[in-house]
Amino acid sequence: MASIWSDLLGAKVNYYGRRYRTRVIEAGEGAPVIFIHGIGGHAEAYSRNLIRLGRKFRAMAIDLVWHGLSSKPPFNPATLDTYCDQLLDLMDTLGIERASIEGESLGGWITQWMALNHADRLDRIVLNTTAGIIFGSGTVQERPREGIELLRDRSLAAIANPTSETIRKRLEWLMAAPDRVTDELVDIRQRLYSEPDTQRALHAVFDNAFSKGGAFSRYGIKEERLAEIKTPTLVLWSDKNPGNGPDSGKRIASLISGAQFYCINDAAHWPQWEQPEEHDRVVTAFLNGERIGEPAD
């Protein structure tokens, strides 16, 4: 298994922005595609994809504000609006009028918010095991409470006491098999979580995300609103996602006009990391305007 920085040989690390300092790992010079990690994550979530995707696109993985090495402004409970402001600031700084976006988990939620409120800045979107949907009663299999509770408990433990053990346990939640969490990935996240500014910021992010009156109550997207999304959409899922299963991804795709659905097998919450070649093939085809077929058995 290659290391993160072996995978990223040839990529660049830059810091852009006027209102926010956004760390960007990027490769390529084609049409811009921005990749957004999930809650508590960082740009290395897409380290196995950027060089390959950079052969066709300007592939840019970012750290969200309050995360990674991006800026840590005072916490604002209006999180999704802040994240969208960060994306617009990044695009404006780089002179990008329109971009495609792939968002994983929280990143998918942000991507939907962009599509609902800033569709004029988007070309295509990929919703990768997305969070943020309020499903109608009985429309999908109920999300297992132990999945979200385990994510909450491991997230809070990792940021309160960022040891290699607590960090590894948090990362294992993302994977279909624990051995897919590499020592290098643990080391990077432990280093980031040990920074005092990041600890303070992510404590606030996690408290807001996992509390009853937090982000979901303010920004949860009722499933009927998905019909308002007109941006060409790929809903990308996995068969072992620890949250909602593939039926949820199919439901989302059915509610967005013209959306396509694809499920990656033998993957959990990070299909781009666990099955990078398949992820990149499917995403490249979609971004090129092709129809996506079902995965082979």
N, C-alpha and C positions, 0 to 999 in steps of 0.2 A: 504494500500500500504506500503510495507516494506521500511525501510530506506536503503540508499546505504550501510552503514556499517553493517546493519543487513544482507543484501544480501551477504556481503563479509566476514562474520564471518568464520574464518578458512583460509582465504587468507593471503598472505604475501606481504609486500611492500619492495622491494629491489632497490638498485641503482647499475647498472652494466656498464661496458665499460672502454676501455682504451683511445680512442680518444674522446669519448663523454660520458657524464654522463646521463644515460637513466634511468628514473624512470619506474619500472615495478611492476604492481600488478599481482600476479600469484597464481595459485592453481593447484595441481595435479602433477603427476610424470611420465606421459606417454610420447607419441610422442609429440614434441614441436609444438605448434600452437601460432602464434603471431597475436594479434589483434591491428589494427591501426585506430585511430579516424580520424575525418575529420578536416577541417581547423578551427583553433581557439579552438579545442577541447582538450581533455585530457583523461587519461585512464579510468576514471569513466564512460565513454560512454558505457563500457562493464561490469559495475558492476553487472548487473542482470544476467549475463551469465557465469562468470568465475567459480563459485563453481560447477554449474551443469556440465559444460564442463570439469572441472578439475577431474571429476570422471573417465573420459576416456583418457584425454590428459594432458600434461603440458600446461595449458592455461595461456598465458601471454599478458596482455594489457599494452601498453606502452604510455608514453608521447613522442611525437616527439620533436626533438630539436626545440628551440624557443617557445615551448609550455609547459604548465603545470609546472612541477618541474624538467624537464630535462634541460641540459645545454643550455646556451644562447650564443653561439659563435657569433662573428661579422656576421651580415647578409650577405649571399651570394646569389645573384640572381639565381645561379645554384641550385635551391631548390630541385628538384627531385633527382639529383645526391647526394646532401648532405643527404637527407633522406635515400637513399639507402646505402650510406656509414655508416650511423648510424645503420641501420639494420645489415649490415655485421659486424660492430664492436661489436654489441651486441652478435651476433651468435658466432663470433670468441672468444670473451671473455668467453662465456659459453661452448665452445667446441661443438657447434651444427653445424654439417656438412650440414644438410638439415632440413628445417622446412616448415610447411604449414603456409600460411598467409591469414587472412581475413582483407580486408581494406574497410572502409566505406567512401564514397565520396572522399575527397582528399586521404584517405588511400587506396582506390581502385585504384586510379591513380598511387600511389607509387607502389602498388602491380603489376600493369601491367608493370611498368617500370622495376621492378625486374624480371618479367617473360621474358621481351625482352632482358635484359642485364645480368642477373645473374641466368638464369634458372637452372644451375647446383646446386644451393643452395636451390631449392624449391622442395617440394613434391606435394602439391595441393594448389590451391588458390580459395578464395571466393571474388567476386567483388560485394560489397554491395552498391547499389545505387551509383555506381562509377561515378566519374568525369573524365575529361581528354580526352574524345573521340571527334574527329572532324568527324562528320557524313557527308556522301556524300549528295549532294543536293537531297531532296525529299525522302530520304531513311527512315526517321522517322518524326513524327509530330514535327514541329518546337518548340524548347524550348521557353516557355513563358518568355519574357524579364522581366516582372514584378517579376518573381520568383528570378532571379539572381540579379536584381537591389534591391529588398527588402533584400536579403541576404547581399549584399554589404553595403547598408545603415545601416542596423541593426548591422552588424559587426563593422563598423567604429564608430558608436555611442557608442557601448558597450565598446570598448577599449579606446575611448577618454574620456568617462565619465561613469565609471563602477558602476552605481547605481543598486539597485535591479530591478528598472523598465526597464532600458536599457538592462540589462542582461536577464531578463525574456522575453522581446520582441524578443531578438536574439534567445533564446532557443525555443520559441513558433514556430519559422519558421521550426523547425525540426519535429514537432509533428502534427499528424492528429487532435488532440484536445488540446486546450490550457491547460486544467486541468491536462495533463500528465506531465507538467513541475512542479516538486516538489519544495517546498521552500528550501529543502536541496541542490538540484542540483543548484539552483540559488545562494545559499550561497557559495558553493564550487567554482563556476566559478567567482563570484564576488571577492572572496578572491584571486584567482589566477590572475585575470585581474587587481587587485589593486597593485600587486607587480611591482615596477618601472622597473625592468629588463624585466619582461614579457610584460609590456605595450610597452616599446621601441621595443622589438623583434616582437610582433604581429602587431604593426603599420607597420613595414617593410614588414612582411608577407602579410598582407591584401593589402597594397599598391601595392605590386608586383603581387598578385593574381588577383586583380580587375582592373589593368591598362591595356591599350591596348597593350603595349609593354612588358607585364609581362610574368608570368609563362605559360599561355596558348599559347602565340605566340612561345615560346621557346620549350615547352614540350608537346604541344597538339599532341595526337596520331591519325593520320589519320586512318580511319576505315579499310583500306586495310592492314594496318600493323598487325591487330589482327590475321591474318592468320599465322603470325610468332610465335604466342604463342602456345607452345606444352605442357605446364604444364596442367594437368587435372584441369578443371575450372568449378566452379558453379557461375552463374550470378544470384544474389539474388536481387529482386526488391520489390517494394511496390506499392499498387494501388493508393495511394495518395501522391506520391513523388512530392514535390513542384518544382522540376526541370523537367527533362525528364520523360515521362510516361513509363508504362510497355513495350510499343512497342520498346522503345530504348533498354531496357534490352534484349528483344527477338532478336533484331538486333545484339547486341554484341555477344550473345550466338551463333547465326547462323554463325558468321564469325570466331569463334574460334573452331578449329577441335575438335569434341567430347564434346564440352561444354554442360552443362545442365543449364536450366533456371527454376527459381521458383519465384512466386510472392506471397508475404505475404499481405493479405487483412487487411483493417482497420489499416494502418500504413502509415507514411509519410517518412521522411528522416532517422529515427532512428528505423527501424523495430526490431533491437536487444533489444531495450529498451521498445518499445510499445507492442510487442508480443514476449516476451523472450522465452516462452516455445516452441512455434512453430519454432522460429529461431534456438534454440538449437537442437531441434529434427532433423531439416532438415540439419543443418551443421554437426551434429554428423554422420548422415547417409552418407553424402557425403564424409566426411573425412575417413569413414570406407570403402569406395569404392562401396557404394550402389547406385543404380539408384534412382533418386528423382522423385516422382510422382507429379501430379498437386495438388494444394491445394483443399480441399473440399469446396463446395459452402456453 
